[in-house]
Amino acid sequence: MTEKKEDSRARRKTRKESMQMKAAGAWDIAFDAVNNFSLNGDANQAAAIALYAILSAIPLFILTLIAAGSFFSSNTTLQTDIIGAVQGVHPYFSEALLQQVGQIEGKSKVLGWIGLLGLVWLSAAIFNAIESALNIIFRSRRKRNYFVSKLMAVAMIPAAWLIGGLSVVITYLAALLAKEPSGWAGGVLFSLTMPAQIALRYLIPFLMVVLLVTFVYRIIPTAKIRFSVVLAGSAIFAFLVEIAKQLFTWYLANYTRYNVIFGSLETVVILVIWVFYVALIFLFCAEIMSSFERRDMLLLEKALLKPHDSLLKVDARLFQKFGRVYKRDEVVFRENDSGCEMFYVLSGRIRLERSDGHVKKTLAEMGPGQYFGEMAALIDVRRTATARALEDSHLAVIDDRTFQSLIGESREAALAMLREFAARLKNSNTTLEEFTHRRTQMLILMQILEHPEDAVDDHIRQISRLTRKEPDQIGEIMRDLSDRGILTGEGDQAPRINHDKMWSMLDSGT
């Protein structure tokens, strides 16, 4: 019984930790999406889309009415039903606008074919605005040719027209069937069940919106997002738009009097505001998709910047995603090995060593929160050292593609790594200076031992020639040796070595 309780407790703990990690990941995605929504100026992009929507949708709508006017302009009942269907798509569509079909139909003769083609070309402007906004959100550096982009935008019109028309027709049919869910068709009695009515009224229009938005997300931007991610983002968009439609309708019905200010332009103003809200939702869903695709980079960025995670430690999530265990004395990689991964230490200690003949020199020891192997992940070079686990260690193994994308997209992560590189370079320069100074000391002592009768100036000239250092630098080192009592002698006399103090210096390493 005790073992079963412990197993059950362990499973509950595992499930809890798994849910916490998923919640932390979702929080990272949502936070990044909101942050990028502001940084990318999505509100301004949405305003541009709303403007182009008026320039595009209104001419396209006029073309639609011209094409369809002959079919329903004389049928008052059918016209009323279609008005209701269109109002189901848009939460505040004026009947007066749709009741001008007869007048609009007459304008086709005035416009002519050139005018109609101009309207089609103008209608494509919204797709160019959407392409520009999505390329910024998805961080796509690839640009299409202007004419290719424009022709592609024009080609989008029939698809949008078809899906939008189907959505209106389905909404219209659903409204009719909701009024009379049973009747005769071709001499056969039919009856719609409640689930069928719900599907026609709500589910199918919802799926039509998802289909249209999926098509836009997938085709328009130059960046290619996975279909599953696009489909999920489109579903979120359709859901949020439905909520926004209900709230917008309630708001307009209770708290606005646009007709007092804008008069006959009320419908246009409301249409602009609605399109702006829809564009905001559209771009925010794109930000969510972009952040979801970048979730691995977000996690690595948090690790490099070492923030405080309120939900769960970043290390646990890093190990779940990239983790690999190395036992004590196990080699991570060897000197001169090929490789393209960077390693981030989650726990344990890693020693970097280099072989000098039969002697192994320790270059550095890495602990939790430190990383190594980043040069191979940045450039195509072989490993310059051997990495060995000093104890059982957990490492996050980051592939070069993820690492390079992070450096290219995250200014903060790039700056953090530059600071780390600068610190390592400073330490290397300090070590090199110390090595060079010590080497010069040894050359001075060897020169004096080999030529004990030479004067100070002769020693300085000889050492300067060997080390390529300035004579003043050599003289400064010799004065330091004299101050420490290792060299004796005054003026131009041949210097002498105090052997006891020389061996003491060599033993101490100073």
Secondary structure, 3 states (H helix, E strand, C coil): CHHHHHHHHHHHHHHHHHHHHHHHHHHHHHHHHHHHHHHCCHHHHHHHHHHHHHHHHHHHHHHHHHHHHHHHCCCHHHHHHHHHHHHHHCCCCCHHHHCCHHHHHHHHHHHHHHHHHHHHHHHCHHHHHHHHHHHHHCCCCCCCCHHHHHHHHHHHHHHHHHHHHHHHHHHHHHHHHHHCCEEEECCEEEECCHHHHHHHHHHHHHHHHHHHHHHHHHHCCCCCCCHHHHHHHHHHHHHHHHHHHHHHHHHHHHHCCHHHHHHHHHHHHHHHHHHHHHHHHHHHHHHHHHHHHCHHHHHHHHHHHCCCCCCCCHHHHHHHHHEEEECCCCEEECCCCCCCCEEEEEECCEEEEEEECCEEEEEEEECCCCEECHHHHHCCCCCCCEEEECCCEEEEEECHHHHHHHHHHCHHHHHHHHHHHHHHHHHHHHHHHHHHHHHHHHHHHHHHHHCCCCCHHHHHHHHHHHHCCCHHHHHHHHHHHHHCCCEECCCCCCCEECHHHHHHHHHHCC
